[in-house]
Every structure is written in C-alpha cells, then in structure tokens.
C-alpha cells in the first residue's frame, strides 16, 4: 500500500537501474537514496522495487493520526476561547440528525 502511494507521487525523473547494475553500484545508489533521489530497480525491464532513503521510508510508514486525535491534541495545546474558536459555530449542522433510511434485514 505504501509503495503504491509512493509510486503515484513519484517524480517523473526517477533513476532506473537493473538489479544487475545495482549489484555493481550499490554504494552509489544508496548515497542517491540518502540524498532524496528514489531509485527504481528493474528485472528484465519490469519495475520490481524502489530504493528510498531512510527519511522517506519513515514518512511512508509513519502512522497517520486521525482527525479526532489531532483535534484533541489541538484542544490540549490551545484554549479555544483564546484563539477565538467557537466549537458550536464550527461544528453545528455538520451531522445529519435524521433517522436515516429504513433497511430490511
């Protein structure tokens, strides 16, 4: 999943190397990855892996916090009155209070 996300966001000028080439120049490829340049590894011309630096990898696999967790963190850090935020004004009307549709189970 994370690799797919990375692939979608990958810049068009990613360096491509075959696995055979990578064997011969691994230290150079690792330095490129450390510098923030992704290296696409191919086998018989087909992409099979991406070499990325540690920072990029950590960003890809980092747990993303949800809205509720972020909002709770914000409320602990800031007093809503001091920053002139009225939760009622912000959140009123967002939730549909109707009963919903009838479902036959």
Secondary structure, DSSP 8 states (H G I E B T S, - for coil): -HHHHHHHH--TT-EEEEHHHHHHSHHHHHHHHHTT--EEEEETTEEEEEE--HHHHHHHHS----HHHHHHHHHHHS-TTTTT--HHHHHTT-S--S-------
